[in-house]
Amino acid sequence: MNTQTTPINFAAARRAMIDSQLRTSGVNEAFVLGRMGDVAREDFVPEGARGTAYMDRAIRLDDGGSLPSPLFHGMMLAEARPQSGDTVLIVSGGSDYLAELVRPLVASVEVISAADGAAGKAKTKNASLLLIDGAVQELPAKLTNRLADDGRVVAGLIEDGVTRLAAGRKAGKGAALIALAEIGAPRIGAFDKEESWSF
């Protein structure tokens, strides 16, 4: 009895992800397809999840975080449109995959944990682009204060239990997010709203 398994062709899996998940959902920007075709998503998941790295779903990470689906990242990059002069602040969902996608496209990238993001702890003080690698209930002023005036934000947003891709810009002391498209994204608990009591 032969118990050998066929090795996974990850390059073919990346091409299939682009053709069957990104392109069919309207993500056709050359820079997005190029980066997502170049970066080995399987290197950013636990060993036991490598075989499912290109499926259309989020993957739970060993540290309790999550790697969102390929479509979430594709739509996020397409909306963010990173530029060569951008100073980017990324709130990590537990993986460095998003940072690796963005890094060659911009001037600088700082990656911070979800806890540091919720507390506004970052070295970067005038980021032109803030990316949150998952879905949040609210965007704390402590974090948006790290953005330059008119700085862009792209994140997952939880509204009434539904996650959507959302984008906004800093204006004054805060940044409001506008929901763009419904898409599954892992919740980042550090950004949950405090529960309030009412009678």
C-alpha positions in Angstrom: 0.0 0.0 0.0 1.4 3.4 -1.0 1.0 6.0 1.7 3.0 8.8 0.0 1.2 12.0 -0.6 1.6 14.1 -3.7 3.5 17.3 -2.9 1.4 20.5 -3.2 2.3 22.8 -6.0 2.0 26.1 -4.2 2.8 28.1 -7.3 -0.2 26.6 -9.1 -2.3 27.1 -6.0 -1.4 30.9 -6.0 -2.4 31.1 -9.7 -5.7 29.3 -9.0 -6.3 31.7 -6.1 -5.8 34.7 -8.4 -8.0 33.3 -11.2 -10.8 31.8 -9.1 -11.0 34.1 -6.1 -9.6 37.5 -6.9 -10.3 38.0 -10.6 -13.9 36.6 -10.4 -14.6 39.1 -7.5 -13.4 42.1 -9.5 -9.9 42.4 -8.1 -7.9 42.9 -11.3 -5.3 45.5 -10.4 -2.0 44.4 -11.7 0.0 45.4 -8.6 -2.4 43.4 -6.4 -2.2 40.3 -8.5 1.5 40.7 -8.9 2.2 40.9 -5.1 -0.3 38.1 -4.3 1.3 35.9 -6.9 4.8 36.5 -5.6 4.3 36.1 -1.8 4.1 32.6 -0.5 1.0 32.6 1.7 1.8 29.1 2.9 4.8 30.5 4.7 2.6 32.5 7.0 0.4 29.8 8.4 1.0 26.8 10.8 2.6 23.8 9.3 -0.7 21.8 9.5 -2.5 24.5 7.5 -0.1 24.9 4.6 -2.3 22.6 2.4 -5.3 25.0 2.9 -3.4 28.2 2.6 -5.0 29.3 -0.6 -8.6 28.3 0.2 -11.2 31.1 0.4 -11.3 31.4 4.2 -9.4 32.7 7.1 -6.8 30.5 8.9 -6.4 30.4 12.6 -2.8 30.9 13.8 -1.0 29.3 16.6 -0.9 32.5 18.7 -4.7 32.8 18.6 -4.7 35.4 15.8 -5.9 34.8 12.2 -4.8 35.2 8.6 -7.8 36.6 6.7 -8.9 35.1 3.4 -7.0 35.9 0.2 -10.0 38.0 -1.1 -9.9 40.2 2.0 -6.3 41.0 1.3 -6.8 41.5 -2.4 -9.7 43.9 -1.8 -7.8 45.7 0.9 -4.8 46.3 -1.3 -7.0 47.4 -4.2 -8.8 49.9 -2.0 -5.6 51.2 -0.3 -3.6 51.7 -3.5 -0.2 51.9 -1.7 2.1 54.5 -3.2 5.9 54.6 -3.3 6.0 57.5 -0.9 3.6 56.1 1.7 4.5 55.6 5.3 2.4 52.6 6.3 1.3 51.5 9.8 -0.1 48.0 9.9 -2.1 46.6 12.8 -1.4 42.8 12.7 -4.0 40.1 13.1 -1.2 37.7 14.0 0.6 37.3 10.7 3.2 39.3 8.7 1.6 38.3 5.4 0.0 41.7 4.8 3.3 43.5 5.6 5.1 41.4 3.1 2.6 42.2 0.4 2.9 45.9 1.0 6.6 46.4 1.9 8.1 46.6 -1.7 5.4 49.1 -2.8 5.9 51.8 -0.2 8.6 53.9 1.6 8.3 52.3 5.0 6.2 49.9 7.0 5.7 49.5 10.7 3.9 46.5 12.1 2.3 46.6 15.5 0.2 44.2 17.5 -3.5 44.5 17.9 -3.1 45.4 21.6 -0.6 48.1 20.7 -2.9 49.3 17.9 -5.8 49.6 20.3 -3.6 51.6 22.7 -2.1 53.8 20.0 1.4 52.6 20.7 3.5 53.0 17.5 6.8 54.7 16.6 5.2 56.1 13.4 3.6 59.5 14.1 2.5 60.7 10.7 1.5 57.6 8.7 -0.1 58.2 5.3 -1.8 54.8 5.3 -3.2 52.7 8.2 -4.1 49.1 7.4 -5.8 46.9 10.0 -5.5 43.2 9.2 -8.9 42.1 10.4 -12.3 43.5 11.5 -12.8 46.0 14.2 -15.9 47.3 16.0 -14.4 50.8 16.4 -11.4 52.8 15.4 -9.8 54.4 18.6 -8.6 58.0 18.4 -5.3 56.9 20.0 -4.6 55.0 16.8 -5.9 57.5 14.3 -3.7 60.1 16.0 -0.8 58.2 14.4 -2.1 59.3 11.0 -1.0 62.4 9.1 -3.8 64.8 8.2 -5.8 63.3 5.4 -4.1 59.9 6.0 -6.0 56.9 4.6 -7.4 53.9 6.6 -8.5 50.6 5.2 -9.8 47.9 7.6 -12.5 45.3 8.2 -15.5 46.8 10.1 -18.0 45.0 12.2 -21.5 46.4 12.0 -24.5 44.6 13.4 -22.5 41.4 13.4 -21.6 41.7 9.7 -18.0 42.3 8.6 -17.3 44.6 5.7 -14.3 46.1 4.1 -14.2 49.8 5.0 -12.1 52.9 4.2 -11.8 56.4 5.5 -9.5 59.4 5.9 -8.3 61.3 8.9 -10.1 64.6 9.4 -9.5 66.6 12.6 -8.9 64.3 15.6 -10.4 61.2 14.1 -11.3 59.1 11.1 -14.7 57.7 10.2 -14.9 54.5 8.2 -17.3 54.0 5.4 -18.4 50.4 4.7 -17.6 49.4 1.1 -18.4 45.7 0.6 -19.5 42.8 2.7 -16.7 40.3 3.2 -15.8 37.8 5.9 -12.9 39.0 8.1 -11.6 37.7 11.5 -12.6 39.9 14.4 -9.8 41.6 16.3 -11.0 41.6 19.9 -8.7 44.3 21.0 -10.9 46.8 19.1 -14.2 45.7 20.6 -16.5 48.4 22.0 -17.0 48.5 25.7 -20.4 47.1 26.6 -22.8 49.7 28.0 -25.8 49.1 30.3 -29.2 50.5 29.6 -32.5 50.2 31.3 
